[in-house]
Structure formats: structure tokens, C-alpha cells
Amino acid sequence: MNKAFQIIYATLFTGICVTPLVLLPVLKTDAQIEKRELTEFPSFVEEGKINYSFSTQFESWFNDRMPLRSQMLSAANIVKGEVLHTSTSNVIVGKDGWLFYDNEGQDFMNTNAMSQNQVNAVAVTLSLIQEEVQNKGGKFTFVPAPNKASVYGEYLPYNYIKADENNLTRICKALKEYGVNYTDLPSVLVANKDKGIYHRRDSHWNYLGAMIGYNSIMDSLGTEHKNYDNAPYKYELTWRADLDKLLYPAGGFMDYQYEYDIAYDDFKFTTPKGVKDVKEQLATFMSDKEEGDSNIKTSNKNAREGSVLYMVRDSFGRALLPMMIDNYGEATFKRTNCPDVASIKEGTDFVYEIVERNLNNVISTAPFMYAPERDTAVITGVKDGGQINVNAKEEGFGLRIYGGFADDFDMGNARVYLRFTNADSDKVFEAFPIYESTMIEAEGINGFSAIIASDCGLNGEYDLSVISNGVEFKGGKVTVVGTEPEPAEPETPAEPEQKVTKDIYVEVNGGILAIDADFSLAKDALGTETSPSEVLTSCDPGYPDQIIHYYDGLTVYEKEDDHAIRGIEFNGGEATLSGKFKLGSDKKDILDLLGKPDMDDEDSVTYDRDGQYTRINFDDGKVSSIFINPGT
């Protein structure tokens, strides 16, 4: 009997191990299901040398092609999470079916505490944005959305001990000290937690939580707004939660959602252009697809006359979209760490929403805003701090100045001033207390960043000093180009050394744009960006950081680590599709060039080939916009 059991056990074990290999040529792989490019088979020799990373690369290649991997991963996580209640796949498995992001535990226990310099830097940065908005007659509120663990911490495992204070509480305290208006969502949501305002198996609030948050935001602004509290709703098991998908990629457990029946005013999307089905597009933006949602603009003729909104937001802002759109004649929603404060209109309501676990992103890079001038009296009685390395770069819209202090330098209240002096002038401007790690290409904590406007009254060579906490550092000489600079000889862009490897691509002045192409080879051909580039950071772990570049009618998404192009949005300008067609070309001509599409309807066609997914939209049979993303 014992021998028979051993034979049966060995047979079952061998069958389980061999089944995925047998099915390898037949079933779809995870990568095919996820519509992403497969990892290429690694080489034993790279650039004439032995590839010591072959085993790791081979594992990635094999995993991409292994059928049933997601099903087996889901099964393993069911045992770990639902039976053993252990955390896995970046997910904390809590009590009673509650899930949390693993980095929420750091905030909860305060094991990732920011320095006091950093906390003050967040408050100063937001105070400078608020000052600029108010100078233009607008209103400002900062919206820190608490982690789910900050509201429902009692459902974390027993080994998670709540700290007396953390980054969120310390920053909120600093905001009060610096006079920054903020929406106290932590208090509001905790007070309403019994209503069930976060998903159990998702990292975000549900639509009820978002509605409570919306009312708090508008009240914080002091702006008249619509009330949806009595809207009818259904509480249904319809939500596929993000944390559940991390645990069970092959299909797990659904979550409940408040499905409201609200008759919002009609509106239209002005960005992206060419949207035919507004409701469908809004539903896409409210989902977790994160497709083309870095820059959304809307127009609502039925809203309060002259009402304008500029909202910096992350994934928590998705659920707020319909309510915010319904209240403003003109609304802009940006997923960015670099808000364009300089370009906002007079009388704009400025909302800066960010989830607790990403608070440090507020000081990851400075907003696009001209440095405010200060009275020289703010720097009296300073002591000499010696020399400091300052980077000064003329960028057309002004002089960008940035640099860093030592990591152990005490910045005091985190105010940083730049002083320009020569025989004829002595001017002081306030900088953002931000260390520009991307531009400096080095890690650091304490720094400064400012853009000096070309019309600020400076013109010529100056001695620059940097002052913080009563210490003055000498930064050497800088040249400021005033409002009437001498015309410079135009530079001839270098000829990009690019090869066309895909039949669908965007071309601008010889620069080739396609998924996974090297953006650095095409960048010079694209000319000057119409807005500062931005770094897109997702709330989701593992989502690659991307740099967004804006040109006339063209947006390009570049992977920050290897410069590969990961997305193209083309809705204007002089770019061409595959070197032949521009916007306004006939649908028939497109089909003649590219052949039969994978999907074809009256208003759009899609192609999924060569590792990229292309959607071409039409307006009355003419090309209106083109989107290219990674495909199968």
C-alpha cells in the first residue's frame, strides 16, 4: 500500500511539473494575455564577453512563455493569503479579507520617516504654489489622501504597530504652521469610516469615499458646488480590485462598489481630441487602465460661468473626475510631479491631490513656476558658508538654477534664497527647497531649484549666492539673459541615426517615433517642447517611471531608465504617420497603406503588430488622432 501511494504521488508530481511544458506551444502565455512584448532569448555572449546574467535572463524568457503561470501563481497566493494569511506579491494580507499595499505598512509604523528638512520643504513648496495661485486671484487646497491603512489600520496583521506620528501627520502640522490651506481628508475619512468608504481588496477609496472627499475639497476651497449626497445608488459586487489582481492575476475575488445614478451635465473632452463617446472615455479614465490619462482637459458650458480648475492628481483622483468636471466650465487634470503653475489662468481653483504613500513626490522635482522676488531684508545677518556648486542653464523661458546642500545641512525653515549682485543691481528671489536628483544625476536630500524669468529685471553677469538658515554660500558668476537677448545662430540638428523597423511609426523632421525606439535619437528632430517635461510615477508598485514630453500636437512617453519610447499621442502639428499621412488624411488611404486592421469601426481602426498597439481615430472619415502603445 505504501509503495502504491509513492507511485501515485510521484506520478502526480511529475504530471504537474510537465503539464506547462507540454502545453507551451498551445496555450497563450501571460505576456500575450497582458499585451506586452515578450522577453527575447538571451545570448551566451554579449559584446564579445560571457553573459554572466544569462541564467536570470533565461528565467525571464521562460516565465514569459510558461502557460498556466498566472493560474499557478494565483493558486499559490490563495494558499498563502486566504489560508495561511501571509503577505505576498507586494500585498499585505490583513484580517477579514482586507488587503493593503506593502508600503502602507512603512507609513503606518513610521519606518520611512522623512527628515525635518524634507517635511518643511514640502510645506514651503506648497506655500509658494499657493502664493502664486492667490496672486492670480485663485484658490488653492492641498489634498493628502490617506492610505487605506491610515483609515482602517485595525485590519492590518497584529505585528503592525501604529506609530504616534508619521510623515502624513508631521506634514499636516507643518502645513498649518506655514499657512497652507489643505483639505483634512485624514480626519474627515476616519470620521466616516463606519460607512465603508474604502474597498476591502483595492488600495483606493470607493465612490462613496470619493464623494465625501469631493465635498471636503470643495468646502476647503470655499467654492460653490453641487451636492450629490442624495443620489440613488446600487451597492454591487462589480469591482475588480487592484490588490486582488496582484495576488490573483488569473482571477480572484470581486469587491463591492457604490454605483451612483447621477445625471451630470453634458461636457466634452478638449484633450484628448476627437473623443466621440464621452461616457465611454470617462469610464476608461475612471478605470485602472491608466491609458492616456496624464493630461485631461474638459469643457462644460452648463457650469458656473468663468469657473476654471487645475487639478494635480494621482490614481485617487480617478473617482473624483465626474464630480469635478460637473462643477467647472474649464477643467485640467494632470498626473504629474511637476505642475505647470506659471500657465494657470486668473481666478483658477488649484487642487493638489496626492496619496499618503507618495507624499515625498511633492519634492521630487520643482513645479514649473517663476521664482518670486523677495526684499533683500530677508537675508540680513548671514554667515559665510563657503563655496557651493550651482548649475545654471538658460532654457529660453528663463534661467534654471539648481544645486544641493550637504545631506547633514540644517535648512531650518527650509526657505532658500538666491541673491544676484553686481555693480548696478542687488536682487533676491526665493527658490523651491528641492533637490533635483534627475537633473543633477545623483542622489541627495537637501537642495534648491528655481527658474528666473527673463523679464525679472536682470540682464548680464552677476555674482550668485545661495542663502538658507542664515548661511550664505558663494555660487560663482552666472549670466542672465534679459528680455531682449541677442539673437543666436540657429543650431542645425544632428541627423538622427535611426532605422525604421516597424511599418507603423510617427515621423517628425526625420525623427522616428515607435514603441521601444530610442527617444534620444529622435529628440533633437522634434524641436522645442511646448511645456516642461514631467515624470509620471504611478501609485502602483512595479509601474515604470516615465518622462512625458509635450510638443505641438504630440506627446511622447519615455522610459526614464533606458530612454525607450512607451507611448505616443499624435493629434496635431506637422508629424506624419509612417512618413506618408498627416492628420486629415482619408481612412481609405490609411487602410491601403497599412492593410486590414485587427478592429475596424466607423470612427477608429486598431492594429496590434510588431510589439505595438495602434489606434487611429477618424472624424468624418479623416484622421483626427493617433495613439500608439505597447502591444502583444
BELHU-V383141 format. One record per residue. N is the residue number from 0. SS is DSSP state (h for helix, s for strand, l for the rest). Layout:
n-><N N>
ss-><SS SS>
This chain:
n-><0 1 2 3 4 5 6 7 8 9 10 11 12 13 14 15 16 17 18 19 20 21 22 23 24 25 26 27 28 29 30 31 32 33 34 35 36 37 38 39 40 41 42 43 44 45 46 47 48 49 50 51 52 53 54 55 56 57 58 59 60 61 62 63 64 65 66 67 68 69 70 71 72 73 74 75 76 77 78 79 80 81 82 83 84 85 86 87 88 89 90 91 92 93 94 95 96 97 98 99 100 101 102 103 104 105 106 107 108 109 110 111 112 113 114 115 116 117 118 119 120 121 122 123 124 125 126 127 128 129 130 131 132 133 134 135 136 137 138 139 140 141 142 143 144 145 146 147 148 149 150 151 152 153 154 155 156 157 158 159 160 161 162 163 164 165 166 167 168 169 170 171 172 173 174 175 176 177 178 179 180 181 182 183 184 185 186 187 188 189 190 191 192 193 194 195 196 197 198 199 200 201 202 203 204 205 206 207 208 209 210 211 212 213 214 215 216 217 218 219 220 221 222 223 224 225 226 227 228 229 230 231 232 233 234 235 236 237 238 239 240 241 242 243 244 245 246 247 248 249 250 251 252 253 254 255 256 257 258 259 260 261 262 263 264 265 266 267 268 269 270 271 272 273 274 275 276 277 278 279 280 281 282 283 284 285 286 287 288 289 290 291 292 293 294 295 296 297 298 299 300 301 302 303 304 305 306 307 308 309 310 311 312 313 314 315 316 317 318 319 320 321 322 323 324 325 326 327 328 329 330 331 332 333 334 335 336 337 338 339 340 341 342 343 344 345 346 347 348 349 350 351 352 353 354 355 356 357 358 359 360 361 362 363 364 365 366 367 368 369 370 371 372 373 374 375 376 377 378 379 380 381 382 383 384 385 386 387 388 389 390 391 392 393 394 395 396 397 398 399 400 401 402 403 404 405 406 407 408 409 410 411 412 413 414 415 416 417 418 419 420 421 422 423 424 425 426 427 428 429 430 431 432 433 434 435 436 437 438 439 440 441 442 443 444 445 446 447 448 449 450 451 452 453 454 455 456 457 458 459 460 461 462 463 464 465 466 467 468 469 470 471 472 473 474 475 476 477 478 479 480 481 482 483 484 485 486 487 488 489 490 491 492 493 494 495 496 497 498 499 500 501 502 503 504 505 506 507 508 509 510 511 512 513 514 515 516 517 518 519 520 521 522 523 524 525 526 527 528 529 530 531 532 533 534 535 536 537 538 539 540 541 542 543 544 545 546 547 548 549 550 551 552 553 554 555 556 557 558 559 560 561 562 563 564 565 566 567 568 569 570 571 572 573 574 575 576 577 578 579 580 581 582 583 584 585 586 587 588 589 590 591 592 593 594 595 596 597 598 599 600 601 602 603 604 605 606 607 608 609 610 611 612 613 614 615 616 617 618 619 620 621 622 623 624 625 626 627 628 629 630 631>
ss-><l h h h h h h h h h h h h h h h h h h h h h l l l l l l l h h h h h l l l l l l l l l l s s l l s s l l l h h h h h h h h h h h l l l l h h h h h h h h h h h h h h h l l l l s l l s s s l h h h l s s s h h h h h h h h l l l l l l h h h h h h h h h h h h h h h h h h h h l l l s s s s s s s l l h h h h l h h h l l l l l l l l l l l h h h h h h h h h h h l l l l s s l h h h h h h h l h h h l l s l l l l l l s l h h h h h h h h h h h h h h h l l l l l l l l l l l s s s s s s s l l h h h h h h l l l l l l l s s s s s s l l l l l l l s s s s l l l l l l h h h h h h h h h l l l l l l l l s s s s s l l l l l l l l s s s s s l l h h h h h h h h h h h h h l l s s s s s l l l l l s l l l l l l l s s s s s s s s h h h h h h h h l l l l s l s l l s s l h h h h l l l s s s s s l l s s s s s l l l s s s s s s s l l l l l l l l l l l s s s s s s l l l l s s s s s s s l l l l h h h h l l l l l l s s s s s s s l l l l l l s s s s s s s s s l l s s s s s s s s s s l l l l l l l l l l l l l l l l l l l l l l l l l s s s l l s s s l l l l s h h h h h h h h l l l l s s s s s s l l l l l l l l l s s s s s s l l s s s s s s l l l l s s s s s s s l l l l l s s l l l s l l l l s h h h h h h h h l l l l s s l l l s s s s s s l l s s s s s s s s l l s s s s s s s s s l l>
